[in-house]
Amino acid sequence: MTDTQSAPGGARRNLRMVLHVNGEDTEVLFAPYKTLLEVLREDLGLTGTKHGCELGECGACAVLVDGLPLLSCLVLAVECEGKAIETVEGLARGPTLHPLQAAFADLGGAQCGYCTPGVLMTAKALLDGDPDPCREKIREAISGNLCRCTGYQQIYESIEEAARRMRADAAQSGSCPCCEGTAP
């Protein structure tokens, strides 16, 4: 529920809101003009999401909102009330890296690492919907994520490897990789 804090004279100052971030409800107080990127980094201390161009052109700030990749620099935080927000900090489960994180580390999918959080979140959305994407689908999915270091080859290979690992894990456990439930 949104609660508005008023400044003297009745002017709108800050909003108190509960945001559902990385599986947990978190109460946060912020100015209504702040983007989701600003609230995540400045108010919640989740600095994995990167400031890039702040114009929606580089993809460094991509997070998942209700499972869809969105550029957090273009979304007001107030628009995210009642929605599930997932950042790169929410990928790992305790000390266990998400298969995307592990594959990127193993295959050199990240070099300077600045674009990596946005790429990881965009790739996660792709693999959640399609556990076995072809190279062209991967290329299309991350086309909004700019990388200056890798030339993309290692990124594509890392996503393909993560998909293989996720399918193997799902086959071994008898669960569905895209819905994290039990396969029929």
ROSE-179922 format. One record per residue: residue number from 1; residue in three letters; x, y, z of N, C-alpha, C in turn. Coordinates in Angstrom, 3 decimals. Layout:
N
<NUM "Ala" <X Y Z> <X Y Z> <X Y Z>>,
...
This chain:
184
<1 "Met" <0.842 -1.170 0.000> <0.000 0.000 0.000> <0.889 1.235 0.000>>,
<2 "Thr" <0.512 2.200 -0.818> <1.261 3.436 -0.921> <0.807 4.400 0.151>>,
<3 "Asp" <1.771 5.026 0.823> <1.497 6.015 1.852> <2.312 7.250 1.492>>,
<4 "Thr" <1.651 8.385 1.329> <2.347 9.598 0.946> <2.734 10.399 2.167>>,
<5 "Gln" <3.985 10.781 2.235> <4.477 11.678 3.277> <4.339 13.088 2.730>>,
<6 "Ser" <3.778 14.004 3.491> <3.576 15.368 3.014> <4.594 16.313 3.620>>,
<7 "Ala" <5.017 17.245 2.788> <5.904 18.309 3.240> <5.034 19.433 3.785>>,
<8 "Pro" <5.629 20.383 4.486> <4.856 21.532 4.959> <4.129 22.194 3.795>>,
<9 "Gly" <2.902 22.600 4.028> <2.089 23.204 2.984> <1.346 22.191 2.142>>,
<10 "Gly" <1.438 20.907 2.492> <0.688 19.863 1.793> <1.337 19.357 0.519>>,
<11 "Ala" <2.542 19.819 0.191> <3.210 19.343 -1.020> <3.597 17.873 -0.855>>,
<12 "Arg" <3.528 17.135 -1.931> <3.898 15.726 -1.923> <5.410 15.601 -1.825>>,
<13 "Arg" <5.894 14.808 -0.889> <7.329 14.684 -0.693> <7.803 13.271 -0.988>>,
<14 "Asn" <7.465 12.338 -0.179> <7.946 10.963 -0.343> <6.790 9.984 -0.297>>,
<15 "Leu" <7.038 8.818 -0.878> <6.078 7.723 -0.840> <6.655 6.616 0.021>>,
<16 "Arg" <5.814 6.006 0.820> <6.191 4.812 1.562> <5.452 3.666 0.858>>,
<17 "Met" <6.218 2.688 0.440> <5.638 1.620 -0.353> <6.339 0.309 -0.031>>,
<18 "Val" <5.616 -0.768 -0.202> <6.218 -2.086 -0.080> <6.459 -2.604 -1.494>>,
<19 "Leu" <7.721 -2.900 -1.775> <8.082 -3.487 -3.058> <8.482 -4.940 -2.829>>,
<20 "His" <8.087 -5.799 -3.735> <8.414 -7.227 -3.644> <9.663 -7.459 -4.489>>,
<21 "Val" <10.835 -7.504 -3.835> <12.112 -7.580 -4.530> <12.833 -8.868 -4.137>>,
<22 "Asn" <13.205 -9.630 -5.142> <13.950 -10.884 -4.944> <13.272 -11.799 -3.931>>,
<23 "Gly" <11.952 -11.886 -4.048> <11.174 -12.806 -3.230> <10.800 -12.307 -1.855>>,
<24 "Glu" <11.185 -11.084 -1.517> <10.875 -10.549 -0.192> <10.172 -9.203 -0.301>>,
<25 "Asp" <9.224 -8.980 0.591> <8.580 -7.671 0.675> <9.492 -6.737 1.451>>,
<26 "Thr" <9.725 -5.565 0.881> <10.611 -4.579 1.491> <9.917 -3.231 1.498>>,
<27 "Glu" <9.812 -2.644 2.686> <9.227 -1.308 2.786> <10.301 -0.287 2.457>>,
<28 "Val" <9.940 0.676 1.628> <10.900 1.687 1.206> <10.207 3.045 1.132>>,
<29 "Leu" <10.933 4.083 1.491> <10.466 5.460 1.442> <11.285 6.172 0.377>>,
<30 "Phe" <10.607 6.736 -0.636> <11.341 7.363 -1.734> <10.520 8.483 -2.368>>,
<31 "Ala" <11.202 9.344 -3.091> <10.552 10.436 -3.809> <9.775 9.852 -4.989>>,
<32 "Pro" <8.584 10.360 -5.267> <7.732 9.774 -6.304> <8.297 9.861 -7.720>>,
<33 "Tyr" <9.256 10.705 -7.942> <9.840 10.855 -9.282> <10.965 9.865 -9.550>>,
<34 "Lys" <11.379 9.080 -8.552> <12.513 8.176 -8.715> <12.170 6.989 -9.611>>,
<35 "Thr" <13.150 6.639 -10.427> <13.000 5.448 -11.257> <13.241 4.200 -10.411>>,
<36 "Leu" <12.843 3.075 -10.932> <13.109 1.811 -10.254> <14.612 1.622 -10.091>>,
<37 "Leu" <15.388 1.989 -11.089> <16.847 1.900 -10.995> <17.367 2.670 -9.785>>,
<38 "Glu" <16.899 3.887 -9.610> <17.363 4.714 -8.497> <16.951 4.127 -7.148>>,
<39 "Val" <15.736 3.641 -7.050> <15.273 3.067 -5.782> <16.053 1.798 -5.457>>,
<40 "Leu" <16.260 0.946 -6.456> <17.020 -0.285 -6.217> <18.424 0.025 -5.718>>,
<41 "Arg" <19.106 0.921 -6.388> <20.506 1.213 -6.045> <20.637 2.100 -4.813>>,
<42 "Glu" <19.903 3.204 -4.797> <20.104 4.226 -3.763> <19.355 3.937 -2.467>>,
<43 "Asp" <18.160 3.396 -2.577> <17.333 3.205 -1.385> <17.393 1.786 -0.839>>,
<44 "Leu" <17.613 0.802 -1.713> <17.657 -0.584 -1.261> <19.069 -1.162 -1.270>>,
<45 "Gly" <20.038 -0.431 -1.790> <21.421 -0.885 -1.781> <21.707 -2.047 -2.716>>,
<46 "Leu" <20.848 -2.267 -3.698> <21.042 -3.356 -4.656> <21.783 -2.793 -5.869>>,
<47 "Thr" <23.090 -2.733 -5.755> <23.902 -2.054 -6.753> <24.330 -2.946 -7.918>>,
<48 "Gly" <23.857 -4.171 -7.959> <24.142 -5.030 -9.099> <23.519 -4.492 -10.370>>,
<49 "Thr" <22.366 -3.885 -10.263> <21.717 -3.251 -11.402> <22.501 -1.982 -11.701>>,
<50 "Lys" <22.976 -1.836 -12.938> <23.904 -0.757 -13.259> <23.243 0.452 -13.903>>,
<51 "His" <23.770 1.629 -13.544> <23.475 2.861 -14.276> <24.255 2.758 -15.574>>,
<52 "Gly" <23.602 2.875 -16.668> <24.304 2.901 -17.951> <24.007 4.226 -18.616>>,
<53 "Cys" <23.246 4.168 -19.660> <22.930 5.374 -20.412> <21.801 6.186 -19.782>>,
<54 "Glu" <20.973 5.541 -18.993> <19.769 6.123 -18.392> <18.803 6.674 -19.436>>,
<55 "Leu" <18.894 6.130 -20.655> <18.003 6.507 -21.748> <17.299 5.293 -22.352>>,
<56 "Gly" <17.530 4.117 -21.767> <16.915 2.902 -22.284> <17.590 2.356 -23.519>>,
<57 "Glu" <18.851 2.683 -23.727> <19.532 2.254 -24.941> <20.593 1.184 -24.743>>,
<58 "Cys" <21.040 0.943 -23.482> <22.173 0.032 -23.301> <21.818 -1.293 -22.635>>,
<59 "Gly" <20.747 -1.360 -21.856> <20.341 -2.606 -21.218> <21.054 -2.941 -19.922>>,
<60 "Ala" <21.994 -2.110 -19.465> <22.742 -2.413 -18.244> <21.847 -2.452 -17.016>>,
<61 "Cys" <20.700 -1.793 -17.077> <19.815 -1.698 -15.912> <18.655 -2.690 -15.965>>,
<62 "Ala" <18.704 -3.660 -16.870> <17.588 -4.603 -17.016> <17.374 -5.423 -15.746>>,
<63 "Val" <16.127 -5.485 -15.326> <15.679 -6.327 -14.219> <14.421 -7.040 -14.697>>,
<64 "Leu" <13.965 -8.008 -13.945> <12.711 -8.679 -14.286> <11.599 -8.100 -13.422>>,
<65 "Val" <10.509 -7.752 -14.047> <9.310 -7.295 -13.353> <8.184 -8.215 -13.811>>,
<66 "Asp" <7.662 -8.973 -12.859> <6.687 -10.024 -13.166> <7.204 -10.949 -14.267>>,
<67 "Gly" <8.501 -11.255 -14.198> <9.113 -12.203 -15.118> <9.548 -11.642 -16.455>>,
<68 "Leu" <9.246 -10.380 -16.727> <9.614 -9.775 -18.004> <10.783 -8.828 -17.827>>,
<69 "Pro" <11.744 -8.857 -18.763> <12.863 -7.917 -18.641> <12.393 -6.500 -18.945>>,
<70 "Leu" <12.689 -5.590 -18.026> <12.373 -4.177 -18.207> <13.614 -3.358 -17.894>>,
<71 "Leu" <13.719 -2.226 -18.555> <14.822 -1.312 -18.294> <14.421 -0.443 -17.116>>,
<72 "Ser" <15.085 -0.665 -16.001> <14.686 -0.007 -14.757> <14.909 1.501 -14.787>>,
<73 "Cys" <15.698 1.998 -15.732> <15.899 3.443 -15.845> <14.695 4.131 -16.468>>,
<74 "Leu" <13.809 3.358 -17.086> <12.645 3.940 -17.766> <11.339 3.705 -17.025>>,
<75 "Val" <11.395 3.049 -15.869> <10.195 2.699 -15.109> <10.221 3.451 -13.782>>,
<76 "Leu" <9.138 4.140 -13.477> <9.053 4.760 -12.156> <8.836 3.662 -11.115>>,
<77 "Ala" <9.493 3.794 -9.993> <9.358 2.790 -8.932> <7.913 2.658 -8.482>>,
<78 "Val" <7.192 3.756 -8.453> <5.806 3.734 -8.000> <4.940 2.827 -8.887>>,
<79 "Glu" <5.353 2.611 -10.128> <4.617 1.742 -11.048> <4.800 0.265 -10.720>>,
<80 "Cys" <5.703 -0.048 -9.818> <6.046 -1.441 -9.535> <5.385 -1.988 -8.280>>,
<81 "Glu" <4.528 -1.223 -7.663> <3.832 -1.714 -6.481> <3.005 -2.943 -6.845>>,
<82 "Gly" <3.128 -3.992 -6.038> <2.371 -5.224 -6.265> <2.958 -6.131 -7.329>>,
<83 "Lys" <4.118 -5.778 -7.864> <4.755 -6.594 -8.890> <6.005 -7.254 -8.323>>,
<84 "Ala" <6.342 -8.409 -8.868> <7.544 -9.126 -8.449> <8.737 -8.583 -9.223>>,
<85 "Ile" <9.706 -8.055 -8.487> <10.914 -7.489 -9.080> <12.070 -8.433 -8.762>>,
<86 "Glu" <12.835 -8.782 -9.785> <14.001 -9.631 -9.559> <15.232 -8.952 -10.133>>,
<87 "Thr" <16.262 -8.852 -9.307> <17.534 -8.267 -9.722> <18.594 -9.356 -9.756>>,
<88 "Val" <19.763 -8.995 -10.226> <20.844 -9.970 -10.312> <21.191 -10.533 -8.934>>,
<89 "Glu" <20.983 -9.752 -7.878> <21.252 -10.247 -6.529> <20.332 -11.401 -6.150>>,
<90 "Gly" <19.202 -11.528 -6.819> <18.246 -12.586 -6.519> <18.460 -13.873 -7.299>>,
<91 "Leu" <19.453 -13.917 -8.176> <19.673 -15.123 -8.980> <20.236 -16.291 -8.177>>,
<92 "Ala" <21.291 -16.048 -7.443> <21.932 -17.132 -6.685> <21.026 -17.574 -5.543>>,
<93 "Arg" <21.124 -18.817 -5.182> <20.401 -19.368 -4.039> <21.421 -19.693 -2.970>>,
<94 "Gly" <21.598 -18.746 -2.056> <22.646 -18.909 -1.054> <23.990 -18.902 -1.744>>,
<95 "Pro" <24.836 -19.879 -1.426> <26.156 -19.916 -2.058> <26.145 -20.534 -3.463>>,
<96 "Thr" <24.988 -21.050 -3.891> <24.899 -21.720 -5.186> <24.540 -20.719 -6.272>>,
<97 "Leu" <25.442 -20.564 -7.238> <25.185 -19.661 -8.351> <24.064 -20.202 -9.226>>,
<98 "His" <23.323 -19.313 -9.830> <22.358 -19.688 -10.860> <23.164 -20.255 -12.032>>,
<99 "Pro" <22.638 -21.214 -12.785> <23.384 -21.765 -13.919> <23.885 -20.700 -14.904>>,
<100 "Leu" <23.148 -19.608 -15.068> <23.631 -18.535 -15.940> <24.889 -17.902 -15.368>>,
<101 "Gln" <24.878 -17.619 -14.084> <26.057 -17.024 -13.457> <27.258 -17.962 -13.558>>,
<102 "Ala" <27.040 -19.237 -13.288> <28.127 -20.212 -13.338> <28.671 -20.344 -14.758>>,
<103 "Ala" <27.803 -20.415 -15.745> <28.249 -20.551 -17.135> <29.012 -19.306 -17.590>>,
<104 "Phe" <28.545 -18.128 -17.199> <29.258 -16.902 -17.556> <30.659 -16.902 -16.944>>,
<105 "Ala" <30.764 -17.340 -15.704> <32.070 -17.401 -15.046> <32.964 -18.445 -15.714>>,
<106 "Asp" <32.414 -19.594 -16.036> <33.203 -20.683 -16.612> <33.665 -20.404 -18.042>>,
<107 "Leu" <32.824 -19.712 -18.824> <33.120 -19.536 -20.250> <33.556 -18.126 -20.627>>,
<108 "Gly" <33.771 -17.273 -19.654> <34.229 -15.920 -19.961> <33.169 -15.040 -20.578>>,
<109 "Gly" <31.919 -15.272 -20.222> <30.828 -14.452 -20.750> <30.848 -13.040 -20.205>>,
<110 "Ala" <31.583 -12.819 -19.141> <31.714 -11.478 -18.569> <33.181 -11.103 -18.590>>,
<111 "Gln" <33.470 -9.939 -19.097> <34.848 -9.459 -19.029> <34.906 -8.291 -18.055>>,
<112 "Cys" <34.557 -7.087 -18.464> <34.572 -6.003 -17.477> <33.415 -6.182 -16.502>>,
<113 "Gly" <32.329 -6.806 -16.951> <31.210 -7.137 -16.081> <30.135 -6.080 -15.961>>,
<114 "Tyr" <30.327 -4.918 -16.565> <29.348 -3.842 -16.391> <27.989 -4.198 -16.995>>,
<115 "Cys" <27.977 -4.789 -18.160> <26.715 -5.140 -18.817> <26.130 -6.440 -18.288>>,
<116 "Thr" <26.935 -7.222 -17.595> <26.566 -8.587 -17.232> <25.263 -8.711 -16.445>>,
<117 "Pro" <24.993 -7.892 -15.422> <23.721 -8.048 -14.712> <22.500 -7.928 -15.623>>,
<118 "Gly" <22.527 -6.949 -16.522> <21.406 -6.786 -17.450> <21.287 -7.947 -18.414>>,
<119 "Val" <22.422 -8.449 -18.895> <22.418 -9.606 -19.801> <21.884 -10.830 -19.067>>,
<120 "Leu" <22.351 -11.047 -17.846> <21.905 -12.210 -17.068> <20.397 -12.186 -16.856>>,
<121 "Met" <19.859 -11.032 -16.508> <18.422 -10.956 -16.234> <17.611 -11.148 -17.511>>,
<122 "Thr" <18.088 -10.584 -18.607> <17.405 -10.757 -19.887> <17.468 -12.219 -20.322>>,
<123 "Ala" <18.630 -12.840 -20.146> <18.786 -14.253 -20.504> <17.920 -15.138 -19.619>>,
<124 "Lys" <17.797 -14.797 -18.345> <16.951 -15.587 -17.452> <15.507 -15.570 -17.935>>,
<125 "Ala" <15.023 -14.397 -18.333> <13.653 -14.314 -18.850> <13.496 -15.185 -20.093>>,
<126 "Leu" <14.494 -15.175 -20.962> <14.451 -16.018 -22.164> <14.378 -17.485 -21.780>>,
<127 "Leu" <15.285 -17.941 -20.908> <15.340 -19.365 -20.554> <14.146 -19.802 -19.719>>,
<128 "Asp" <13.554 -18.889 -18.964> <12.332 -19.230 -18.230> <11.196 -19.555 -19.195>>,
<129 "Gly" <11.178 -18.892 -20.341> <10.117 -19.119 -21.324> <10.468 -20.145 -22.377>>,
<130 "Asp" <11.760 -20.336 -22.633> <12.222 -21.264 -23.663> <13.502 -21.928 -23.163>>,
<131 "Pro" <13.392 -23.126 -22.614> <14.576 -23.777 -22.036> <15.609 -24.251 -23.065>>,
<132 "Asp" <15.280 -24.186 -24.351> <16.215 -24.647 -25.382> <16.199 -23.698 -26.583>>,
<133 "Pro" <16.599 -22.445 -26.371> <16.542 -21.490 -27.488> <17.681 -21.700 -28.477>>,
<134 "Cys" <17.405 -21.424 -29.739> <18.460 -21.465 -30.750> <19.299 -20.185 -30.643>>,
<135 "Arg" <20.427 -20.171 -31.308> <21.332 -19.017 -31.252> <20.613 -17.739 -31.700>>,
<136 "Glu" <19.778 -17.839 -32.710> <19.073 -16.647 -33.213> <18.120 -16.078 -32.150>>,
<137 "Lys" <17.440 -16.950 -31.405> <16.553 -16.469 -30.326> <17.357 -15.801 -29.218>>,
<138 "Ile" <18.512 -16.355 -28.910> <19.382 -15.751 -27.900> <19.829 -14.378 -28.383>>,
<139 "Arg" <20.282 -14.312 -29.620> <20.748 -13.049 -30.199> <19.638 -12.003 -30.141>>,
<140 "Glu" <18.443 -12.405 -30.512> <17.302 -11.480 -30.505> <16.951 -11.046 -29.082>>,
<141 "Ala" <16.959 -11.989 -28.141> <16.574 -11.677 -26.760> <17.504 -10.655 -26.128>>,
<142 "Ile" <18.801 -10.766 -26.394> <19.745 -9.850 -25.745> <20.158 -8.700 -26.669>>,
<143 "Ser" <19.438 -8.499 -27.736> <19.800 -7.442 -28.687> <19.776 -6.043 -28.066>>,
<144 "Gly" <19.067 -5.870 -26.979> <19.027 -4.576 -26.303> <20.081 -4.417 -25.230>>,
<145 "Asn" <20.942 -5.415 -25.070> <22.013 -5.372 -24.074> <23.338 -5.145 -24.792>>,
<146 "Leu" <23.885 -3.960 -24.626> <25.132 -3.627 -25.302> <26.337 -4.052 -24.471>>,
<147 "Cys" <27.314 -4.645 -25.150> <28.552 -5.072 -24.514> <29.709 -4.574 -25.366>>,
<148 "Arg" <30.685 -3.953 -24.717> <31.831 -3.411 -25.444> <33.036 -4.340 -25.382>>,
<149 "Cys" <32.987 -5.376 -24.556> <34.191 -6.172 -24.297> <34.237 -7.515 -25.013>>,
<150 "Thr" <33.147 -8.260 -25.042> <33.243 -9.667 -25.425> <33.059 -9.948 -26.899>>,
<151 "Gly" <32.433 -9.059 -27.635> <32.108 -9.396 -29.010> <30.922 -10.341 -29.087>>,
<152 "Tyr" <30.279 -10.617 -27.973> <29.052 -11.398 -27.840> <29.231 -12.910 -27.962>>,
<153 "Gln" <30.278 -13.394 -28.605> <30.441 -14.835 -28.787> <30.395 -15.581 -27.452>>,
<154 "Gln" <31.163 -15.114 -26.468> <31.190 -15.780 -25.163> <29.845 -15.630 -24.443>>,
<155 "Ile" <29.157 -14.548 -24.684> <27.835 -14.368 -24.070> <26.864 -15.399 -24.629>>,
<156 "Tyr" <26.829 -15.529 -25.956> <25.941 -16.525 -26.573> <26.274 -17.928 -26.080>>,
<157 "Glu" <27.561 -18.255 -26.059> <27.983 -19.591 -25.616> <27.635 -19.822 -24.149>>,
<158 "Ser" <27.756 -18.800 -23.328> <27.429 -18.923 -21.904> <25.938 -19.174 -21.707>>,
<159 "Ile" <25.116 -18.486 -22.461> <23.660 -18.684 -22.357> <23.286 -20.083 -22.846>>,
<160 "Glu" <23.893 -20.525 -23.941> <23.631 -21.879 -24.441> <24.044 -22.925 -23.409>>,
<161 "Glu" <25.199 -22.730 -22.782> <25.673 -23.677 -21.771> <24.757 -23.670 -20.550>>,
<162 "Ala" <24.327 -22.497 -20.129> <23.397 -22.410 -18.990> <22.105 -23.152 -19.315>>,
<163 "Ala" <21.607 -22.990 -20.529> <20.389 -23.695 -20.934> <20.598 -25.206 -20.866>>,
<164 "Arg" <21.767 -25.681 -21.337> <22.071 -27.127 -21.271> <22.090 -27.607 -19.814>>,
<165 "Arg" <22.758 -26.832 -18.953> <22.843 -27.205 -17.543> <21.467 -27.216 -16.881>>,
<166 "Met" <20.648 -26.243 -17.204> <19.312 -26.169 -16.608> <18.445 -27.333 -17.078>>,
<167 "Arg" <18.556 -27.701 -18.360> <17.789 -28.849 -18.866> <18.267 -30.138 -18.213>>,
<168 "Ala" <19.575 -30.274 -18.044> <20.129 -31.478 -17.403> <19.683 -31.567 -15.950>>,
<169 "Asp" <19.720 -30.448 -15.239> <19.255 -30.423 -13.847> <17.779 -30.786 -13.763>>,
<170 "Ala" <16.986 -30.250 -14.693> <15.549 -30.529 -14.700> <15.277 -31.998 -14.991>>,
<171 "Ala" <16.025 -32.571 -15.929> <15.842 -33.984 -16.269> <16.217 -34.870 -15.082>>,
<172 "Gln" <17.273 -34.494 -14.389> <17.725 -35.276 -13.242> <16.727 -35.184 -12.087>>,
<173 "Ser" <16.150 -34.013 -11.888> <15.234 -33.838 -10.756> <13.777 -34.107 -11.122>>,
<174 "Gly" <13.493 -34.253 -12.425> <12.124 -34.493 -12.861> <11.255 -33.248 -12.812>>,
<175 "Ser" <11.882 -32.078 -12.877> <11.095 -30.842 -12.846> <11.194 -30.112 -14.162>>,
<176 "Cys" <10.282 -29.196 -14.350> <10.207 -28.389 -15.557> <11.073 -27.142 -15.383>>,
<177 "Pro" <12.097 -26.894 -16.247> <12.990 -25.765 -16.056> <12.333 -24.413 -16.229>>,
<178 "Cys" <11.246 -24.329 -16.990> <10.659 -23.015 -17.219> <9.647 -22.623 -16.157>>,
<179 "Cys" <9.067 -23.583 -15.444> <8.089 -23.204 -14.417> <8.530 -23.665 -13.032>>,
<180 "Glu" <9.700 -24.281 -12.956> <10.269 -24.758 -11.687> <9.331 -25.689 -10.935>>,
<181 "Gly" <8.482 -26.339 -11.673> <7.560 -27.298 -11.053> <7.868 -28.696 -11.522>>,
<182 "Thr" <7.064 -29.630 -11.103> <7.255 -31.022 -11.481> <6.727 -31.227 -12.886>>,
<183 "Ala" <7.509 -31.907 -13.695> <7.091 -32.193 -15.064> <5.921 -33.175 -15.043>>,
<184 "Pro" <5.037 -33.044 -16.039> <3.875 -33.965 -16.090> <4.274 -35.393 -16.311>>,
